[in-house]
């Protein structure tokens, strides 16, 4: 059976504006519309993975009457994401993200989608069970499923679940979801410290109980650390970048890392390519700026004297 990434989406339209200044209290700042793009972290991750000739399937629920549904479907198809399992339903509204760019800063206003939980039938359960990797955000897991049972069943069938670990961890349910499900975790240093504070013991001792499990902690412009069972590997960031737009750099990192695993690379090699893809995304506008082939990344790494 084909290997594939199943990305559990909460698709949104990213609407970009440019402003000369960000308003202080009582001040005005006029914004100019730039463009609209398909977005949402899991969608970006799927697009990046698909750009490396790896099969990426979208599981999502879009609004039948929402004017952005047609746009989102066309964009996903343009990025070679399999949309056959997307549900179009009444009384559903799609998400939106308003992104205001001010100089080298960006401010994001997220309008969450409105939708019911999935009714997991045999066909959807088979889709989950047969995935090589399932990727999503923790809050999207809550929004998509009334219980964790379908995902736990998928794990029992060999699917590996990878989560974005961004959270304040002031809600104990977030910690439970992570530890019940995660075979892999992408998380920044700040949120990793929060997770440790709200965990019964070090997250590495809980998650890394098998050779194929991993945690990647990102340190911004410094690089990232890969934790595996019994060892850790630090990878520095690509230097001397001319940053154009950092939107989606983390998604580019995650999507590339998963694509590398699907291609059969080991975790250390995946970390190197993911680091380059995250850097490459910063040189391209928009959340899907990390869409690039392995050949493109290898050329980019060579241009920046970065060892893959």
N, C-alpha and C positions, 0 to 999 in steps of 0.2 A: 504494500500500500504506500502511496506517495506520502512523503513527509510534508507537513505544513504547519504554519503558524496560524492559530485562530486568535484573532484580536477582537476582544469584546469592547465594542465602541460605544461612545456617547457622542456621536458626530456633531460637529458645530460648524458654523460659518464664521471664519475669522475676518473681521471687518477692520481694515487698517486706516488710521487717520494720522496726520502729521500736525503737530502743534509747535508754535514757537517757544512757548513756555508752559509750565504746569501751574495751574492757579493756586495761589495761597487763599486762605479763607477770605471771602468777600471780593476776590479778584476774578477777572474773566480771562479765559484763554481760548481763542478761536481755533478750531481744528479743521483741517482740509482733508476730504476723503481721498484715499489713495487707491485702494482696491479691495476686493473680497476674495477669500481663498477657502478651500475646504480645510477643516482643522479638527482639533481634538487630539490629545496625546496618542490614544490607541490607533487612530486613523493615520497619524504621522508615522508611527512605528511600523504599521503594516505597509505603508507606501515605501519607506526606506528598505524594508526587508524585500519587498517585491522587486525593487530596482536592482537587486543583486541576483535576479533569476531564481528566487526562492518563492514557493507558493505561499501566498498570504490570503486568508479568508476573513471576511468581515462578518461579525454577528452584531446586528444593530436593529433598532426599531425607529422608523422615521414616520413623520406625520403625513397622512394622506392628503390633507388640505394645506399643508405647510408649503409655501412657495419655494423654500430652499431645498426641498427633497430632491427634485429633479437635478438641481445643480450639484448636490452632494454625490448623487449616484453617478453622474457623468464624470465628475472629478475622480472618484474612486476607480472607475473603469479606465480612465486615462492613466492612472498610476498602476494599472494591471492588478488591482485588488479584486478578488472574487467576491461579487455582490449577490450571489445566488441565494444566500441565506438571510438576507435583510428582509425584515418584516415591515410592510407598509400598512399603517393602521389608523383608524379614526381616533380623535381625541388625544392625539399625540402632538407635541410641539418640539421642534428641534432646538438644540442649543445654539447660542451665539456667544462670541467673544469679541468685545470691542477693544482693540489694541491701539493706544495712542503713543506715537513715537515722538519724543522730544529730545533732539540731539542724539546722544548715545544711550538715553534712558527709554524705557518702555513701561507703560502702565496698562494693565489688563483688567477689564471688567467682564466677569463671566456670568452669563445668563444660562442657568442649567436647563436641560431638556425636561419635559414633563411627559411621563409615560408609565404604564403599569409594569409589573414584573413579567418576565417571560413565562409562558405556559410550556414547560419542558416536555415535549412529546418524544416519541422513540427516535424520530429523525434528528431532533436537536441533540438528544443524548448521545447518539452515535457520532455526531459531529464533534462533540466534546471529547468523547472517549477515544476517537481515532486521531486527535491532534497530537503532533509531536510536542508543541509548546502552545500554551494558552497565555496570552498577555492581557492585562487590564490594570486599571486603577482600583484601589480598595473601595472608594466611594461608588465606583461604577458597579462593583460586585454587589454592593447593597442595593443599588438602584435596579439591577437586572434580575436578581434572583430572590425569592422569598425565603430560601434556605440555602445552605452551602452543599446540600446533598448531591446535586448534579455534578458539581465540581469535584467533590470528594470521590464520587464514583468514577469520574474521568481519571483522577489520579490513580485509582486502583487498576485502571486499564492501561496505565503507562504514560498518560499525558503529564507533562511537566508544566507547572504553573509558575509564571514569572510576574511579579507585581512591581509597580512603582510605589516606593515607600514614603512618598511625601505625605506628611500628616503632623499635626501638633501632638497626637497621641494622648489628648485629654479625654478621649472617648475610649473606654476599655474594649469596646467592640472592634475597634480598628486593630488593636493588638491581637485580639483573638482571631480575626480573619487572617491576619498575616501569618500567625504561627500555625493555624490549621491548614493553610493552603500553600504557602510559599516554598517552592523548590529553588527559586532564584529571586533576587531582590536588587533593584537599583534604588539608591537612596543617597541624598546629599549628607554632608557631615553634620549639619545642624539637626536634621531630622533623625539621623542615626543616634546622636546623643540623647534626643528626646525619647527615642524608642528604648534605649538602654535604661533610662531613668524609670520607665514605666513597665519594665520587664522583670520577671522573677529572677532571671539570671542573664548573662551576656547573650545577646541575640545570636552570636556566632555559635555558641554552645547548643542552642536550640535548633537552628536551621541546618547547620553544616554537619548532619549526621550520616551523610552518604557522599560518595566521590563525585557524583554528578550535580551536587547542589553548590550554590555560590551566592555571595553577596558582593556587590560592587558599591563602594562608598566614593562619591565624587567630591573633589576638593576645589571646585571652580577652576581658576586659571592655573592652579598648581598641578593638577592631574587627578588620578584616581587610584584607589587601592582595591584589588581583587582579593577576596577571602575565599579560600577553599578549605576543605577538611585538612587541618594540620599545617596549613601554610598560608602565606599572604604575599602578594606581588604588587609593588607600586609601579605605576606607569606615569611619567611626567607628561604634561600637556605639550601640544605642538607650540613652538615659540615663534615670535615675530609675525603674528597674524595681523592682517589688516581687517578688523572686524567691521562688517557691514550691518548685520542683523543677527543677534543671538537667539531669536525666536526659534524654538524647535531643536536647539543643539542637543538637549538631553534626549529628545525623541530619536534624533539621528544616532546618538550613541547606542541607545537601547535596541533600535531596529537593526543596526549593523551587527551588534553583539549576537542577537538571536539568529540573524542570517548566517553568521559564521558558524554557529553551532549546528544549524540545519545542513550546512555544507560539509560538516564533519571536522572542522577545526577544533583544537583544544581551547580551553578557557583563556589561556595566556595569549594565544594568537588572536582570539576574538577581542580581547581587551585592547590590543595594539590597533587593530583595524577600527574598532569602535571609537577610540581616541581620535584617530585621524578623521573619521566621519563626522564626529562632533565638531571638530575644528573646521572642516570643510563647510558645514552647515552655517557657520558664522560668517562665511564669505558670500552667502547667497540670501536673497530676501525671502522671508516667509517661513512658516512652520514646516513646510516640506522641502526646505533647502537642503536637507541631507539626502535627498534622492540622488543617488550616484552609483555607478557600477563599481565593481572591485577594481577594474582597470583604471578608472578615474581616480580612485583613492590611492592606488599605488603610484600613479603619476604625481598626485598632490603631495604624497609623503616624500617622494624623491626631491621635488622642488623645494621642500622645507627641511631637507636633510634629516628626515625622521625615520628611524629604524623600525621596519615592520618585521 
